């Protein structure tokens, strides 16, 4: 059996393959910066890939949701665990994923050609990390994030609003800015209560798979407007802004409560702003002046 270890946001995960001639880590090249040999950290989750896995006979459909890259079907199992069917944009079944109640032990079967298998395994890994991480004060968020002078600044917004554009404006006009992740960075609260942001193996269409981290400096919600302005949000609005950016399962009370608690702790330590802006240099400089100086 082919076993592989990775550390992502300080969490160790294990991925193993029953038949490495069919499935292997070659399906997930973005994970290579996170590979480790040591096993001295507590295991967040293990995922075993075996195409002989079959769907559970007893299950109930919870919901079907659109990830933006295809539909995922979610089923509840009698023991409290979950089964997922991951489909691509052509509605092809790419992955069968079965997880226990806390997502610490998972199995999956892949289907189709190499691209389908890569897509299915990548989505399964991201899903399991998000929900296993909820038990460890860890959030997988939808954001574009830059690093500046030792701190991390994620930009959150509805899809298509301009998160990546704003990051690129910082890198172009604010000297010393670097891109940490362009789609799915991770926020983890350390034992001292300080939230840190980490790069991840998931970065959307931008290949930015960096094993980096920095204290969280601020969170900025971007909203398009005819003129540039910025304001700091109060606690209630900050919670309402950050929560939708987090990967969650609202139908699972345990995971959702853990996620809400972590979001609350983040905003207790981190300012959240709304930037009303145009996609221009002035917006980047205004944001930088307010949050990073």
N, C-alpha and C positions, 0 to 999 in steps of 0.2 A: 504494500500500500504506500502510495506517495503522499507524505505529510509535509506541510509547509506552514511556517510560522511567520506572523507579521505583528508589528506593533503600530497601531493607529491611534492617535490622540492619547498615547500612554497606555492603551489597552491591548493586551495580547489576544490574537485570534489564531485559530488553526483551521486550515483547509486541507482536506485529504481527498484522494481520488482512488476509487476502486480499480479503475483501468486507465492508467496514464497514457496508453497508446491512443485512446479516444479523447479523453479530457485531461487537461493539465493546466498549469499556471500560464502557459502560452496563451490561453484565452484571456488572461488579465494582465497585460503588460504594464498597466498603470500602477500595479501593486509592487513592482520591483523596488522602488525607493523605500518601501516600508518593511522589506524582508529582514528577518533576524534569525539567528541561530539559537539564541538563549531561550530558556523556558522558565526563567526565574520570576516572571510576573504571573499574577493570577489570570486564569483564562477567562476572557469575556464570553466567548462562544466558540464552538467548533461546528464546522459545516463539512459533511461528508457527501461527496458527489458519487452517485452510483446510478447508472441508467436503468438498473433493474428495479428501482423503486417504483411502486405502484400507488395510485391514489387511494386514500382511506375510503373504506366502504361506508362507514357511518360518519356523516358530516352534515352541516347545515350552512347554506349560503348566507353570509353576513352582508356582503355588498360587492358590487363591481365598480372600480374607479379607474379613471383615465389618468395615467401618469404623465401624459404629454408625449410619451414614446410608445403608447399602446395601452391596452386594458389589462388590469390585474384583478383576478377573481379571488375573493377572500372567503374561506370557509372556517367555521368553528368546529373543533373536534370534541368528542365526549369528555376527554380528559382535560379540557381547557386550552389545549394547544391549537395551532392554526395550520391550515393548508392553503397554499397560494398557487394559482396558475398564472404565470407571467406570459403575456402575449405581446408581440411586436405590432408595429403600425399596419402590417398586412393581416393582422388578426391570426397569426400563426402561434401555436403553443410552443414556447421556447424553453420553459422551465416549470417543473413541478417541485414545489418547496414545502416541506413539512417540518414544523418547529414545535418544541415543547412550550409549556406555559410561559416561561421567562426568557425564551429565545436563547438559552445557553447551549442547547443541543439541537442541531438541525441536520436535515438530509435533503438532497435535491437530486433530480434526474433531469438531464438536458436532452434537447431534441433538435434535429435539423442539421443544417450545414454549420460551418465554423462561425460565421457571423451570427447566426441565431443562438448558438451555444454561448458565444462570448457575451452577447446581449443579455441572455437569460441568467447566466452566472453573475454578471456584474450587477444586475438589478437585484438578484437574490442577496448578494453580499451587502449591498447598500441597505436593503430593507431590514435584514437581520441586525446589522450594526446599529441602525437607528433605534430599533425597539429593544435590543439587548442593552444598549447604552442608556436608555431611559432609567434603568435600575442603578446607574452609576453617575447620576448628575451630568449626563452628557447629551448634547443636542446636535443633531445633524440638521443644518439650516440651509435654506435656499438663498444664496447671497453671492455677490462678488466681493472679494476682500483684498484690501491692500495693506501692506506693512509700511510704517513710517516711524523712524526714530525709536525703534524697539517696541512699538505698540501696533495692535491690529485694529483695523477699521472696516467692518463689513457693511456693505450697502444692500439693503433689502428693498423689494418692490414687487409689484405684480409683474408677471412675465411680459417682456416686451417694453417695459417702462424705461429701461436704460441703465441697469446696474453695471453691466460690462462697459458701457460707454463712459459712465462716470469714473470707473476705475482707470480706463485708458486716458481720460483727461487728467487725472492725478499723475499718472506716470509720465505724461507728456509735459505737464506744466509745473509739477511740484517736485523739485529735485530731491532725490533720495527715496522716492517711492518705489516699492516693488510689489508685484502681484503675488499674493499668497495662494489664492484659489479663485476660480471664476464661476463656480456654480454651487458647490456643496462643501463649504468648510464646516468645521466641527467646533462647538463651544463646549468646554468641560470645566466644571468648577473644581478647583483644587481643595485640598484639606483645609487650607487657611481661609477659604471663602472667596479667593480671587478667581474670577473667570479668565480662562485662557482660550485663545483661538488657535486651531491647528489646521494645517493643510490636510488634504485627504486624497485617496485614489480616484475620487469622483469630481470632475470639473467641467461637465457639460461638453460643449463643442471646442473649448479651449484646452489644449493639452498642458495643463499646469498641475502636475502631480507631485507636489513638493512636501517633503517630510520636514516641515518647519512649524514653529509655534511662537506665540508672543502674548503677553497680557492683553486683554481686551480693553481698548481705549475708549471706544464709543460705538454705538450702533446708529446708522443713519437710514431712515426710510426715505426713499426718493419718490417724489410726485411731480409730474410734469406741470408746468405753469408758464404763463406768458412773461413772467419776470422772476428774478432770483431772490429768494429770501430763505431764512432758516430759523427754526425755533426749537427750543428744548421742550420735550413732552413731559407731562406730569406722569405719576406712577400708573394710573389707570390706562391712559392712552398709550404709554410705553408698553405695558403688558399686551394691550390689544394690537399693537403694531408688530411686536416680536413673535407672538404666538403663531400667527398664520404662516410665518416663515419656517417653522419647525416641522420636520417630518413627524407625524403623529397618527394614532388610531383612536379617534374620538369615541368609537364604539366599545373600546376596552377601558373600563373605568380605572383599573390599576395603572396602566401605562399612561393614560391621559392625566391622572392625578399627579403622577411622578413628573411628567413633563411640565405641567403647570407650576409645580413647586420649584422646579429648576429654573424656569423662566422668571419666576418671582425673585429668586435669589440673584439671577443675573442683573435684573433691573435695580435691585437694591445696591449693587456695586458699580453699575455702569450707566452713564447718561445715554439717553436715546433721543435722537433729533429727527425732525422732519425737514427735508430740504425740498422746497418748492423751486423748480429750476428749469432752465433751458439746457440743452446739451452743449454748453460752451465753456471756455476757459474761466470766465468770471464765476460760474457756478462752482467749479473745482476750487478756486482760490477762496471764495467765500466760505465754503464748507471747511477747508483746511484751516482757515483763520479761526473759525468758531470752535472746532473740535480738537485741534492738534497743537494749539499754541497756548 
